[in-house]
Amino acid sequence: MENLQVDALVVGGGIAGMQAALDLADQGFKVVLVEREPSIGGKMITLSKVFPTLDCCSCITTPKMSSVAHHPNIQLLTYCELQSVTEAAEGFRVGVMQKPRYVDASKCTGCRNCEYECPITVPSPFDRGLGAYRAIRVPFSTAVPQAAVLDMENCILCGKCEKICAANAVDFTQQPETFDIHAATLIMASGFELTPLNAKKEYGGGALRNVIDPLMMERFLAPTGPYGRVLRPGDGKEPTSIAYVQCAGSRDTTLGVEYCSRVCCMYAIKQAMLISGALPLAEITIYYMDIRTFGKGYEQFYQNAQAMGVEFVRGKVASIREDAEQNPVVKVELTEESRTVERTHDLVVLSLGMLPATGSNEILGLPLGTDKFIAVPAPNASPCATAQPGVFVAGTAMGPMDIVDSIVTASAAAAAASAYIREHQKEAVYA
């Protein structure tokens, strides 16, 4: 690929990155959007519904993905990773590596014949390992671009996909390619990762099959999920008692995550309400230390969940073990009653917190805050400006936040980047 000269480079194709790219492109700026996964959409495309409106996530995300792909001022580079960032006369010179898809995306029609022909089945990361996909596949049904990608680590080189491909798009000889992007400004929208499921060993995450993370529950609840309903991963049974353990990856000095991740209470309440609709007879319990409903309409949302019969128990969960029937047994200290009890459930969801995504942030070398997210030195004066002039940050790259705030900060970053570009264009004219 040839080197590119653009006005702005947006790193990350989640909801924040897409919003920032569209805002800049709509103003006439040339934008490159770099995403490390084979498709844009980020974490949001894996979710079921959003709180507090319970609108469909795909209905919000998919149109934005399509708008990004078809915008004349946006060049979309998926399955790419940043290699280096250096200051240059024109702004920044960014080294990017295109990872091999082993499929020519310009030829691929997304017909999925290669996927249907492939004999190798592996766990699907998109479905958090609950579902499965073939070694060559279109990442998911609404992926953008609709182009296949081959998992060479699991491929047996049988050649069936190459033979069935009418477009001759399969290419086993592809190698990584590196190229430079010259950009006047950068917007970091690199997103977040969940606290590891097994971070607190006493909770049994990763060891107990029926102790899961919240994104697994999102895939159970999503219309495009692997099973189409809520099941126990351990044995496939429909659970009748489901518990949530709050602050399972936040506000914990032993994990080095002392901050509140802000969204955990709300996504647990949202999922509890959705489960109540999917499994009307199920008993749902949320063990919490504090309920934090900070946004507009969030407190009412919490009260609605209580009215629906979701049980909120104030207490600190000490440990989770498994009984002979693979049922998680939760040992919890009831803080308001000053006693410890054990309660058995069919399924437990650990409300994990947010950690900064690794990779791009380290390459850029920006100063980080005490929470390890990208620091914003003067949030009151410039809420999206980093310590590096010309580099702006959006969404959960700057800290834990919900979807609404991610979109707001993305538009703010785009506005700041636009002003920066115009100012430097003016300086160049008068220089």
C-alpha positions as CSV (number, residue, x, y, z in Angstrom):
1,M,0.0,0.0,0.0
2,E,1.2,3.5,-0.8
3,N,1.9,6.1,1.8
4,L,-1.1,8.3,2.6
5,Q,-1.4,12.1,3.2
6,V,-4.5,13.0,5.2
7,D,-5.9,15.7,7.6
8,A,-6.7,13.4,10.4
9,L,-5.9,9.8,11.6
10,V,-8.4,8.2,13.9
11,V,-7.1,5.2,15.8
12,G,-9.9,2.8,16.8
13,G,-13.1,1.8,15.0
14,G,-15.5,1.6,17.9
15,I,-18.4,4.0,18.4
16,A,-16.2,6.9,19.5
17,G,-13.7,6.4,16.6
18,M,-16.5,6.2,14.1
19,Q,-18.3,9.3,15.4
20,A,-15.0,11.3,15.4
21,A,-14.2,10.2,11.8
22,L,-17.7,11.1,10.5
23,D,-17.7,14.5,12.2
24,L,-14.4,15.4,10.6
25,A,-15.3,13.9,7.2
26,D,-18.6,15.8,7.2
27,Q,-16.6,19.0,7.5
28,G,-14.6,18.2,4.3
29,F,-11.4,16.8,6.0
30,K,-9.7,13.7,4.6
31,V,-9.7,11.1,7.3
32,V,-8.1,7.6,7.7
33,L,-9.7,5.3,10.3
34,V,-7.4,2.5,11.5
35,E,-8.9,-0.5,13.3
36,R,-6.9,-3.5,14.5
37,E,-9.8,-6.0,14.2
38,P,-11.1,-7.3,10.8
39,S,-14.2,-5.2,11.2
40,I,-15.2,-1.9,12.7
41,G,-17.9,-1.7,15.4
42,G,-15.9,-2.2,18.5
43,K,-17.4,-3.5,21.7
44,M,-20.8,-1.9,21.0
45,I,-21.6,-4.1,18.1
46,T,-21.4,-7.1,20.4
47,L,-24.0,-5.7,22.8
48,S,-27.8,-6.5,23.0
49,K,-29.4,-3.2,24.0
50,V,-28.3,0.2,25.4
51,F,-29.4,1.7,28.7
52,P,-31.6,3.4,29.8
53,T,-33.7,3.4,26.6
54,L,-33.2,-0.3,25.8
55,D,-32.8,0.6,22.1
56,C,-31.2,-2.1,19.9
57,C,-27.4,-1.7,19.8
58,S,-27.1,-3.0,16.2
59,C,-29.7,-0.6,15.1
60,I,-27.5,2.3,16.3
61,T,-24.1,0.9,15.4
62,T,-24.7,-0.7,12.0
63,P,-25.8,2.5,10.2
64,K,-22.7,4.3,11.5
65,M,-20.5,1.5,10.3
66,S,-22.1,1.7,6.9
67,S,-21.7,5.5,6.8
68,V,-18.0,5.2,7.6
69,A,-17.4,2.7,4.9
70,H,-19.2,4.7,2.2
71,H,-18.1,8.2,3.2
72,P,-16.0,9.7,0.3
73,N,-13.7,11.5,2.8
74,I,-13.0,8.4,4.9
75,Q,-10.5,5.7,4.1
76,L,-11.1,2.7,6.2
77,L,-8.1,0.5,7.1
78,T,-9.1,-2.7,9.1
79,Y,-6.9,-5.4,10.4
80,C,-4.1,-2.9,10.9
81,E,-1.9,-2.0,13.8
82,L,0.2,1.1,14.7
83,Q,3.9,0.5,14.6
84,S,5.4,3.9,15.3
85,V,4.4,7.6,15.6
86,T,6.9,10.4,15.0
87,E,6.5,14.2,14.7
88,A,7.1,15.6,11.2
89,A,6.8,18.9,9.4
90,E,3.3,18.0,8.2
91,G,2.2,16.9,11.7
92,F,2.8,13.2,12.4
93,R,4.2,10.3,10.5
94,V,2.5,7.1,11.6
95,G,3.9,3.7,10.7
96,V,1.1,1.2,10.1
97,M,1.2,-2.6,9.5
98,Q,-1.5,-4.3,7.5
99,K,-1.9,-7.8,8.9
100,P,-2.5,-10.5,6.3
101,R,-6.1,-11.5,5.9
102,Y,-5.0,-14.2,3.4
103,V,-8.0,-12.9,1.5
104,D,-7.9,-10.0,-1.1
105,A,-10.6,-7.7,0.4
106,S,-10.9,-5.8,-2.8
107,K,-12.0,-9.1,-4.6
108,C,-14.0,-10.7,-1.8
109,T,-17.8,-10.4,-2.3
110,G,-18.7,-11.7,1.2
111,C,-20.6,-14.7,-0.3
112,R,-19.3,-16.9,2.6
113,N,-18.9,-20.0,0.3
114,C,-15.4,-20.4,1.7
115,E,-16.8,-20.4,5.2
116,Y,-19.4,-23.1,4.4
117,E,-16.7,-25.2,2.7
118,C,-14.1,-24.9,5.5
119,P,-13.9,-28.1,7.7
120,I,-12.2,-26.5,10.7
121,T,-14.3,-25.1,13.6
122,V,-12.8,-23.0,16.3
123,P,-14.3,-20.9,19.3
124,S,-15.5,-17.5,18.3
125,P,-13.9,-14.5,20.0
126,F,-16.9,-12.4,18.9
127,D,-19.2,-14.6,20.9
128,R,-16.7,-14.7,23.8
129,G,-15.9,-18.3,23.1
130,L,-19.5,-19.4,23.5
131,G,-20.1,-19.9,19.8
132,A,-17.9,-21.2,17.0
133,Y,-16.7,-20.1,13.5
134,R,-14.8,-21.6,10.7
135,A,-11.1,-21.0,10.2
136,I,-12.0,-18.7,7.3
137,R,-15.1,-16.6,7.8
138,V,-16.7,-13.2,7.6
139,P,-16.2,-11.9,11.2
140,F,-20.0,-11.5,11.9
141,S,-23.2,-11.0,10.0
142,T,-23.0,-7.2,9.9
143,A,-19.2,-6.8,9.6
144,V,-17.8,-3.9,7.8
145,P,-16.1,-4.6,5.5
146,Q,-18.0,-7.7,4.4
147,A,-14.8,-9.5,3.6
148,A,-13.5,-12.9,4.9
149,V,-10.4,-13.3,7.0
150,L,-8.5,-16.6,7.4
151,D,-7.2,-17.7,10.8
152,M,-3.8,-19.2,9.7
153,E,-3.1,-20.6,13.2
154,N,-6.0,-23.0,12.8
155,C,-5.9,-23.5,9.0
156,I,-4.8,-27.0,7.8
157,L,-4.1,-25.7,4.3
158,C,-6.6,-28.1,2.7
159,G,-7.3,-25.6,-0.1
160,K,-11.1,-26.1,-0.1
161,C,-11.7,-22.3,0.4
162,E,-9.4,-21.4,-2.5
163,K,-11.1,-23.8,-4.8
164,I,-14.7,-22.7,-4.0
165,C,-13.9,-19.0,-4.2
166,A,-15.4,-17.8,-7.5
167,A,-13.7,-14.4,-7.1
168,N,-10.2,-15.9,-6.6
169,A,-9.9,-13.8,-3.5
170,V,-8.1,-16.4,-1.2
171,D,-4.4,-15.8,-1.2
172,F,-2.2,-18.0,1.1
173,T,0.9,-16.1,0.2
174,Q,-0.1,-12.7,1.8
175,Q,2.5,-11.2,4.0
176,P,2.4,-8.2,6.5
177,E,2.8,-4.9,4.7
178,T,4.0,-1.7,6.3
179,F,3.3,1.9,5.1
180,D,3.3,5.4,6.5
181,I,0.4,7.8,7.0
182,H,1.1,11.5,7.2
183,A,-1.6,13.2,9.2
184,A,-2.0,16.8,10.5
185,T,-3.7,15.5,13.7
186,L,-4.4,12.3,15.6
187,I,-7.5,11.2,17.5
188,M,-7.0,8.3,19.9
189,A,-10.2,6.2,20.3
190,S,-8.5,3.0,21.2
191,G,-11.2,1.8,23.6
192,F,-11.0,-0.4,26.6
193,E,-10.7,-4.0,27.8
194,L,-12.5,-5.8,30.6
195,T,-10.8,-6.7,33.8
196,P,-9.7,-10.4,33.3
197,L,-12.4,-12.8,34.4
198,N,-9.9,-14.7,36.6
199,A,-8.4,-11.5,38.2
200,K,-10.0,-12.3,41.6
201,K,-9.2,-16.0,42.2
202,E,-11.7,-16.3,45.0
203,Y,-14.6,-15.6,42.6
204,G,-13.7,-18.6,40.4
205,G,-13.9,-16.8,37.1
206,G,-12.3,-18.9,34.4
207,A,-12.4,-22.0,36.6
208,L,-16.1,-22.3,37.3
209,R,-18.0,-22.8,34.1
210,N,-21.1,-21.1,35.3
211,V,-19.4,-17.9,36.4
212,I,-19.2,-15.7,33.4
213,D,-18.3,-12.1,32.3
214,P,-20.9,-9.5,31.3
215,L,-20.0,-9.6,27.6
216,M,-20.9,-13.3,27.6
217,M,-24.3,-12.4,29.0
218,E,-24.6,-9.7,26.3
219,R,-24.1,-12.4,23.6
220,F,-26.7,-14.6,25.3
221,L,-29.2,-11.7,25.2
222,A,-28.3,-10.4,21.7
223,P,-30.5,-11.4,18.7
224,T,-27.4,-12.5,16.9
225,G,-26.1,-14.5,19.9
226,P,-24.8,-18.1,19.6
227,Y,-27.8,-19.8,21.2
228,G,-30.7,-17.3,20.8
229,R,-31.5,-17.6,24.5
230,V,-29.9,-17.5,28.0
231,L,-28.3,-20.8,29.0
232,R,-25.7,-22.1,31.5
233,P,-22.4,-22.6,29.7
234,G,-21.6,-25.5,32.0
235,D,-24.4,-27.8,30.9
236,G,-26.7,-25.9,28.6
237,K,-29.6,-25.7,31.1
238,E,-31.9,-22.7,31.4
239,P,-31.0,-20.9,34.6
240,T,-33.8,-20.2,37.1
241,S,-31.6,-18.2,39.6
242,I,-29.0,-15.7,38.3
243,A,-26.8,-13.4,40.4
244,Y,-24.6,-10.4,39.6
245,V,-21.5,-9.6,41.7
246,Q,-20.8,-5.8,41.5
247,C,-17.3,-4.3,41.7
248,A,-15.8,-7.6,40.7
249,G,-13.1,-5.7,38.7
250,S,-13.2,-2.2,40.0
251,R,-12.7,-0.3,43.3
252,D,-10.3,-3.0,44.4
253,T,-6.8,-2.1,45.6
254,T,-5.7,-5.7,45.4
255,L,-6.2,-5.6,41.6
256,G,-4.7,-2.2,41.2
257,V,-8.0,-0.9,39.9
258,E,-9.0,1.6,42.6
259,Y,-11.4,3.6,40.4
260,C,-15.1,3.1,39.7
261,S,-15.7,1.9,36.1
262,R,-19.0,3.8,36.1
263,V,-21.0,1.6,33.8
264,C,-21.1,-1.7,35.8
265,C,-24.1,-0.9,37.9
266,M,-26.1,0.2,34.9
267,Y,-25.2,-2.7,32.6
268,A,-26.0,-5.2,35.4
269,I,-29.4,-3.5,35.9
270,K,-30.0,-3.5,32.1
271,Q,-29.2,-7.2,31.7
272,A,-31.3,-8.1,34.8
273,M,-34.3,-6.4,33.1
274,L,-33.7,-8.1,29.8
275,I,-33.3,-11.5,31.5
276,S,-36.6,-10.8,33.4
277,G,-38.2,-10.5,30.0
278,A,-36.5,-13.5,28.5
279,L,-37.0,-15.7,31.6
280,P,-40.0,-14.4,33.5
281,L,-39.8,-17.1,36.2
282,A,-36.1,-16.6,36.9
283,E,-35.0,-15.0,40.2
284,I,-32.4,-12.3,39.7
285,T,-30.2,-11.0,42.5
286,I,-27.6,-8.1,42.3
287,Y,-25.0,-8.1,45.1
288,Y,-23.7,-4.6,45.4
289,M,-21.6,-2.3,47.7
290,D,-23.1,1.0,46.3
291,I,-25.4,1.5,43.3
292,R,-24.2,4.4,41.2
293,T,-26.7,5.7,38.7
294,F,-25.2,8.9,37.6
295,G,-26.8,9.7,34.2
296,K,-30.0,11.2,33.0
297,G,-32.8,8.8,33.6
298,Y,-30.5,6.2,35.2
299,E,-32.0,6.4,38.7
300,Q,-35.5,5.8,37.3
301,F,-34.1,2.9,35.4
302,Y,-32.8,1.4,38.7
303,Q,-36.2,1.9,40.3
304,N,-37.9,0.2,37.4
305,A,-35.7,-2.8,37.9
306,Q,-36.7,-2.9,41.5
307,A,-40.3,-2.7,40.5
308,M,-39.8,-5.6,38.1
309,G,-38.7,-7.8,41.0
310,V,-35.0,-7.7,40.7
311,E,-33.5,-8.3,44.2
312,F,-30.8,-5.9,45.3
313,V,-28.7,-7.2,48.2
314,R,-26.2,-4.8,49.8
315,G,-23.1,-6.9,50.7
316,K,-19.6,-7.8,49.9
317,V,-19.1,-11.1,48.1
318,A,-16.2,-12.9,49.7
319,S,-15.9,-16.0,47.5
320,I,-17.7,-18.2,45.0
321,R,-17.4,-22.0,45.0
322,E,-19.2,-24.8,43.1
323,D,-21.5,-27.5,44.5
324,A,-21.8,-31.0,43.1
325,E,-24.2,-29.9,40.4
326,Q,-22.0,-27.1,39.1
327,N,-24.1,-24.5,40.8
328,P,-22.2,-21.4,42.0
329,V,-22.4,-20.9,45.8
330,V,-21.9,-17.3,46.7
331,K,-20.6,-16.4,50.1
332,V,-21.6,-12.8,50.9
333,E,-21.3,-10.6,53.9
334,L,-24.6,-8.7,54.3
335,T,-23.3,-5.4,55.5
336,E,-26.6,-4.0,56.7
337,E,-27.2,-7.1,58.8
338,S,-23.6,-7.8,59.9
339,R,-23.7,-11.4,59.1
340,T,-22.3,-13.8,56.4
341,V,-24.5,-16.2,54.4
342,E,-24.1,-18.6,51.5
343,R,-26.6,-18.5,48.6
344,T,-26.8,-20.9,45.7
345,H,-27.5,-19.8,42.1
346,D,-27.6,-21.4,38.7
347,L,-25.5,-18.7,37.1
348,V,-23.3,-15.9,38.3
349,V,-22.2,-12.9,36.3
350,L,-19.1,-10.9,37.5
351,S,-19.6,-7.2,36.8
352,L,-16.1,-6.6,35.5
353,G,-14.6,-3.1,35.2
354,M,-12.8,-1.2,32.4
355,L,-9.1,-1.3,31.8
356,P,-7.3,0.8,29.1
357,A,-6.7,-1.1,25.8
358,T,-3.1,-2.1,25.2
359,G,-1.0,-1.5,22.1
360,S,-1.6,1.9,20.4
361,N,-1.4,4.0,23.6
362,E,2.1,2.6,24.4
363,I,3.4,3.3,20.9
364,L,2.3,6.9,21.0
365,G,3.9,7.4,24.4
366,L,1.4,9.8,25.8
367,P,1.3,10.6,29.5
368,L,-1.1,8.4,31.4
369,G,-3.3,9.3,34.4
370,T,-3.2,7.4,37.7
371,D,-5.8,5.1,36.3
372,K,-3.5,4.2,33.3
373,F,-5.9,5.8,30.8
374,I,-4.6,8.6,28.5
375,A,-4.3,11.7,30.6
376,V,-6.1,15.0,29.8
377,P,-4.0,17.7,31.5
378,A,-6.6,20.5,31.4
379,P,-10.1,18.9,31.2
380,N,-11.9,22.1,32.1
381,A,-10.3,24.1,29.4
382,S,-9.9,21.4,26.7
383,P,-11.6,18.2,27.6
384,C,-10.1,16.0,24.8
385,A,-6.6,17.5,24.4
386,T,-3.7,15.4,25.5
387,A,-0.2,16.6,26.5
388,Q,0.9,16.3,22.9
389,P,-0.3,19.2,20.7
390,G,-2.3,17.9,17.8
391,V,-3.2,14.6,19.5
392,F,-6.7,14.3,21.0
393,V,-8.5,11.5,22.8
394,A,-12.1,10.2,22.7
395,G,-14.3,7.7,24.4
396,T,-13.0,5.1,26.8
397,A,-9.4,5.7,25.8
398,M,-9.5,8.6,28.3
399,G,-11.3,6.7,31.0
400,P,-14.4,4.6,31.9
401,M,-17.6,6.0,30.4
402,D,-20.9,4.9,28.9
403,I,-21.9,5.0,25.2
404,V,-23.5,8.5,25.4
405,D,-20.4,10.1,26.9
406,S,-18.2,8.2,24.4
407,I,-20.2,9.8,21.5
408,V,-20.1,13.2,23.1
409,T,-16.3,13.1,23.7
410,A,-15.8,11.9,20.2
411,S,-17.6,14.9,18.7
412,A,-15.6,17.1,21.1
413,A,-12.4,15.6,20.0
414,A,-13.4,16.0,16.3
415,A,-14.2,19.7,17.0
416,A,-10.9,20.3,18.7
417,A,-9.0,18.5,15.9
418,S,-10.9,20.6,13.3
419,A,-9.9,23.8,15.0
420,Y,-6.3,22.6,15.2
421,I,-6.1,21.8,11.5
422,R,-7.7,25.1,10.5
423,E,-5.3,27.0,12.7
424,H,-2.3,25.3,11.3
425,Q,-3.5,25.7,7.8
426,K,-3.8,29.5,8.5
427,E,-0.3,29.6,9.9
428,A,1.0,27.8,6.8
429,V,-0.6,30.4,4.5
430,Y,0.9,33.3,6.4
431,A,4.3,31.7,7.0
